[in-house]
């Protein structure tokens, strides 16, 4: 075997990396268990605040071979929301409000009409709102320029009355994109303070939408308010340290007393007299030393309780991140609040200063703003802000205000010369510059030791108050922890049973060499898990389905190899020669088959979202690792086993077959092509019946993500009637569509409704939830509990449906091009595409047919992912047949010689029949496991694959290959 040493070294390195990264998952789970144990009370209840305190105290501390808990959590295998539980939300930044603000709230009738037309067109168009608005405005007012609407004080210096439409569009596009970017950064900052481990936030390309995933969230309502609340930018005066230092001294006295007598409640100290110099405090709080990298060094010296808790940072104080929860609790105490002025409010800095002990120091500023008091100046007065450079080349931020803001800013800065004014966004301080003098005209510059990136971030913070960019949650889903745990159990059971079935099947069919294939399969699963951790991809329930499916499809490569080895042994070759030739001849078909399926996985990653994207990632990883493990690792193992057999004189005993497979398919010579007319009639009749049935049923039962609406999974403590629940809910849902069906068991129901589907506000969410709870009051004895809920807006549903069709279209195009490149004849490409369309139509038709027998299925994103996977599996099988045809008649066959082609294709199909049946059987077995044990979430996926595997194998033989024959131009050989 060539490159044996390189393969061994590469396998060793990959295995070592996988073990290293998977060890973080082990440590993360261990620490999570410790946190739960620490927070569990005597009655068995877990205190969430106490658990979070345990995690916060270690978050920046080394806990495993020098890595902090934050890094350990980051490198551990992440679970998707369907397994971990939590909130998934897609937010849309409203471009309508941005355009209104840029127009200066114009009442121009053409402008209003264009906005209305663009809003209506957005429901059925994939174009951006900006483009729809421009087209509508040009159509409604062909002689009116955009500058006539947008040339105003808001856009002074950017748009004038003489600006062309192109120039105006450039400004509008930049402002909308900037608004989305600012909202993204604001939400990112909010989530960072929300205390969620490993949140995921990303801008969805080509749209004004932002996707957020918050694993482990148990209060979805609080999270929704956090995401959709408007940004609040304020300018607030600061207290200096010497103005409130006496209060800190008094706090220190309490801390010292409580440290000496921790079990005795300390008596409140008397309010101290104001100490304007605070020399005592200044002598206690030393500014932390800095290392050569500029990081703050940890204070390890002994001192009072105050100096152990607080550190002086410039003009204020700071606290290690691990101590922030304790400090917050201290400042909430009534006795401590009495030490400070009534209008003093402490606020944390948005970013920390790294410390050499691995922790961070957060600055704590004292603001002149009582709780609930309005700031003297807010962000709505900002007209522009940008990163710039001062005369010395240092990064700075310039800021402009409108007339009202300029007047207030002049008075505010004039009264605070030599003092600091904090820039506060959502309660966190982003900067607190010292005022050097009164600033008239509303134009200011903020300088300091900024990096360019820090200056850009501050400019974005200031611009957050410039334009109203309201967000609305257009799609969200909440999965409770109990439902997530159930999904994990279903997924792992499916994976384990699928693995067992494949192992038994391979050993039963190939004997001892089958164990080598199974060992390679174990390496494959190990590599998949290791790679998922290394690229920090989340494991979802469809992702587990992808692994289970990969187990079945990974066998395909081993089957191809083993069948080739059996052929070489029958032709009289020696054992080692037969093994090497088998691997060499199977490589082409293995690569072609897996590359076509990887193309499907890439399309799922590009066009899918959430769990569907996770399935695509897992599928691609699984296919790559299965090729490596089947082609190279199994080759090493089989060669090792063969050499041992030869050395022991047992070469003839290693036969790659058992009593089951010895004579199976041997000497097979069936005229498949001659029967193609019967197969055509059968296929198109089945498709026609399916189409008629679906039409008579009024179309497919579309899932919420395709039709919009709200869906709830409700758990009861006893079985309840779906019809009775539906009857109880109809009136409460205003007579709108409502669907109720069992979910995984007869004690869980899934309720879907279109009530208030057009209203995507939080208020509408609460209204629908209240209606649901009101309707369920009749079943109070069954203790109904909502364990999962989801919402998809009508606009998003249209977009998802369009993306699904687009993804299928692109998949077919990609496969057509690949086959054309590999086989150099368009007849192969077209034959393959017709077979794929056949499989797709059969799967869709069977959804309607089984519905006649009470087997109800939803067509949703996961179902479409299954259809695409069927396409990948089917073309994999078809390519194997094509590859054998190419091998038999060469790379440039004479497709016009129909008789020769019929003979060759029949022989090729017969030669590959054992592989076709074997692969179909193994995939069929694991898909059947998914169908039975995968639960209702994967029911549609499993059914589509169940039908797709059968008809994928069928179409490769009875549709794809015959189509190539029938596309031949002549029945006579060419001269």
NORGIGI-V685251 format. One record per run of one state. SS is the DSSP state (a for helix, b for strand, c for the rest). FROM is the first residue (numbers start at 1). TO is the last residue. If there is no record, write none. Layout:
SS|FROM|TO, SS|FROM|TO
This chain:
c|1|3, a|4|39, b|40|40, c|41|45, b|46|46, c|47|47, a|48|58, c|59|61, b|62|64, c|65|66, b|67|68, a|69|75, c|76|77, b|78|79, c|80|80, a|81|84, c|85|85, b|86|93, c|94|94, a|95|102, c|103|108, a|109|121, c|122|128, a|129|140, c|141|146, a|147|150, c|151|152, a|153|155, c|156|164, a|165|194, c|195|199, b|200|203, c|204|208, b|209|215, c|216|219, a|220|228, c|229|232, b|233|238, c|239|240, a|241|260, c|261|278, a|279|284, c|285|286, b|287|287, c|288|289, b|290|290, c|291|295, b|296|296, c|297|304, a|305|309, c|310|310, b|311|313, c|314|315, b|316|320, a|321|332, c|333|333, a|334|337, c|338|343, b|344|349, c|350|352, b|353|355, c|356|359, b|360|368, c|369|376, b|377|378, a|379|381, b|382|389, c|390|394, b|395|401, c|402|402, a|403|414, c|415|419, b|420|425, c|426|427, b|428|434, c|435|442, b|443|447, c|448|451, a|452|463, c|464|470, b|471|479, c|480|480, a|481|510, c|511|511, a|512|534, c|535|537, b|538|539, c|540|540, a|541|570, c|571|574, a|575|607, c|608|610, a|611|647, c|648|650, a|651|653, c|654|672, a|673|696, c|697|701, b|702|702, c|703|703, a|704|707, c|708|708, b|709|715, c|716|721, a|722|730, c|731|737, b|738|742, c|743|747, b|748|753, c|754|761, a|762|782, c|783|784, b|785|792, c|793|793, a|794|823, c|824|825, a|826|851, c|852|858, b|859|859, c|860|860, a|861|889, c|890|897, a|898|911, c|912|912, a|913|933, c|934|935, a|936|966, c|967|975
